[in-house]
Amino acid sequence: MSEAYLNRISDALKKLFDRHRIVFWYDEDATMYDIFHSLDLEGVNKLKQKRAHLDEL
């Protein structure tokens, strides 16, 4: 993944969090898991859903 692509994703998520308290990242095939895991957004807690509950990363 290029740095510019990662920055675009990060910027888009920051804008979403400015407007919404909760944002869902849905990636059924886990093709973008590495990107999700590498993102470090200030003030954002990432949770990973397994089965019927949420696990904090």
MIFIMAR-578361 format. One record per residue: z, x, y of N, C-alpha, C in turn. Coordinates in steps of 0.1 Angstrom, whole numbers, padded with zeros to 4 digits, always signed. Last residue first. Layout:
// residues N
ZXYZXYZXY ...
***
This chain:
// residues 57
+0208-0089-0042+0202-0076-0046+0212-0065-0042 +0224-0117-0057+0222-0108-0045+0217-0095-0050 +0209-0143-0073+0216-0131-0075+0213-0122-0063 +0210-0178-0078+0206-0167-0070+0215-0155-0072 +0200-0198-0107+0210-0194-0097+0204-0182-0089 +0184-0205-0128+0189-0216-0120+0199-0212-0109 +0164-0177-0130+0167-0190-0137+0172-0200-0126 +0171-0159-0103+0168-0158-0117+0173-0171-0124 +0161-0148-0072+0164-0160-0080+0161-0157-0095 +0175-0126-0050+0165-0127-0061+0169-0139-0070 +0179-0122-0016+0184-0127-0028+0173-0129-0038 +0186-0102+0012+0176-0107+0002+0183-0111-0010 +0197-0107+0044+0202-0105+0031+0191-0110+0021 +0192-0093+0076+0186-0101+0065+0192-0097+0052 +0198-0075+0095+0205-0088+0096+0200-0098+0085 +0168-0058+0095+0181-0059+0100+0186-0073+0101 +0151-0054+0065+0151-0061+0078+0165-0063+0083 +0134-0036+0045+0148-0035+0050+0148-0041+0064 +0114-0037+0016+0117-0042+0030+0131-0041+0034 +0113-0030-0011+0113-0019-0001+0116-0024+0013 +0112-0055-0024+0123-0046-0026+0124-0035-0016 +0086-0064-0015+0099-0071-0012+0111-0062-0013 +0071-0043-0027+0071-0045-0013+0083-0053-0009 +0076-0048-0054+0079-0035-0048+0080-0036-0033 +0065-0074-0058+0080-0071-0059+0084-0058-0052 +0041-0084-0058+0045-0078-0046+0060-0075-0046 +0037-0096-0083+0027-0086-0079+0031-0078-0066 +0051-0115-0097+0058-0103-0092+0049-0092-0088 +0040-0139-0101+0036-0129-0110+0042-0115-0107 +0051-0155-0080+0053-0159-0094+0050-0147-0104 +0066-0152-0054+0057-0143-0060+0058-0144-0075 +0079-0164-0025+0075-0168-0038+0064-0159-0043 +0104-0162-0004+0093-0154-0008+0090-0157-0023 +0118-0183+0020+0115-0181+0006+0103-0172+0004 +0142-0180+0045+0128-0179+0042+0126-0176+0027 +0164-0194+0068+0161-0191+0054+0146-0191+0052 +0163-0198+0095+0175-0191+0089+0172-0187+0075 +0136-0193+0116+0142-0200+0105+0153-0191+0099 +0127-0178+0137+0126-0192+0139+0134-0200+0128 +0131-0152+0130+0135-0155+0144+0135-0170+0145 +0120-0151+0105+0134-0152+0106+0139-0154+0120 +0093-0150+0112+0098-0162+0105+0113-0163+0106 +0092-0125+0124+0089-0137+0132+0094-0150+0125 +0098-0109+0102+0107-0109+0113+0105-0121+0122 +0075-0114+0086+0088-0119+0082+0098-0119+0093 +0056-0101+0102+0055-0115+0099+0068-0121+0095 +0065-0074+0101+0064-0082+0114+0064-0097+0112 +0062-0069+0073+0075-0069+0079+0075-0076+0093 +0034-0072+0071+0043-0080+0063+0057-0081+0070 +0026-0051+0088+0021-0065+0090+0030-0075+0083 +0037-0029+0075+0042-0033+0089+0038-0047+0092 +0022-0028+0052+0036-0030+0051+0042-0035+0065 -0003-0022+0064-0001-0034+0056+0013-0038+0055 +0002+0004+0075-0002-0007+0084+0000-0021+0077 +0007+0019+0052+0018+0017+0061+0015+0005+0070 -0008+0005+0022-0009+0013+0034+0003+0009+0043 +0000+0008-0012+0000+0000+0000+0000+0009+0012 
***
